[in-house]
Amino acid sequence: MPDPVDVGRLHAFCDGSADGVRTVIDIFLTDIAETITDLSVAVDRADAEAVRLLAHRGGGSSSACGATGLAALLRLLEDAHGTRSTADHGPLIRAVAEEFDDVQRFLRTYLEGLRT
């Protein structure tokens, strides 16, 4: 099973320093956690446009930081907003949350081993 984050892509997105990587990871994890929370609220409210926008934003930052699996799930959610009711998004939101948990665990472990 591949890692949930392409570390090479993550480093390419940063300035290359350990501090730069730490900063980007911290911002990314905070932002995506908030985005997933907001997505769940938007699904509960049946706000299809908010789902689309939040999934798009989260997918872009996930892709830039190398979390390609998470980005792919968020793209599916973004694309699904026009083809089915937001009530049908529950399984996809759960998959996004589970993938984020994997990404978060991986990045936390990665940070522990990162030297300055």
N, C-alpha and C positions, 0 to 999 in steps of 0.2 A: 504494500500500500504506500503510495507516495506521501511525502510530507504535505500538510495542509497549506504550507507557505513556501513559495519559491524564494529562498533566501538570496539568491543571486539577483533576482528582480527587485527585491526589497532594498538591497544595497545599491543597486543602480538608481533607485528612486531617491536615495539619501545622498548626503555629501560624502559618504564613505567612511566617516569617522564613527567610532563607537558611540560617542555622545549624540551624533546625528541620527544614528540608527535607533538609539534609545528614545530620543525625542519623537521621531516619527512613529515608532511602535506605540508609545504612550498616547499620542494624539489619535492614532488610528483606532486603538482599542476603545478609547473613550467615545470617539465619534460613532463607531459602529454599534457599540452597546446602546447609545442613545437612539440611533437610527432604527435598530431592531425594536426597541421599546415603542418608538413612534409608529413603526409599521404595524405592530400589533394593535395599537389604538386605532389606527386608520382602518384596519380590517374590521375591528369591532364596530366602528362607526359606519362601515360600508362606504368609505370615502375612497373611491377608485382612483381619483386623480392624485390624492395624497400618497396612496400606495405606489402608484407609478413613479412619482417624483422621488419619493424616499428610496425606493428600490434602485432607481437610476443613480442617485447620488451615492448610495452605499456600494453599488456594483462598481462604480468608477474608482472609488477610493480603495476598494478591495483589490481590484485588478492592479492598480498602481503599486500597491504594497505587496503584491505577489500572492495574495490569497485567492487563487484562481478558482478553486472549488466554490468558495463563498460568493465570488463575483458571478459565477455561472448560475447559481441558485437565485441570486438577486435579479439577474437578467431574466430568468424564467418568470419570476414574480412580476417584474416590470412588463414583460410581454403579455402575461396572462390577464392583466387588468382589463383589457378590452374584450377578452374572449369569454370570460366567465364571471360570475358573481363573486364579490369579495368574500362571501360566505364560504366559497369553495377554496379559499386561500389558506385555510387552517393548516393542512398538512405541509404546505410549502413553507409557511412561516415557521413551523416546528423544525423542518429540515434546515432552514436558515439558522435558527437558534442552535441546533445541534452542531452544525458545521462551525459556527462562531465559537462554540465551546472548545472544539478541537483546535481552531486557530489560536484562541486565547491561551490554551494550555501549552501549545507548541511555542508561541512567542514568549511566554513567561519563562519557560525552560531555556529557550534560546538566550534571553536576556541574562539569565543567571550565569551562563557560560561566556558571555561577551566581556572581553577585556577592554579597558580604557586605553 
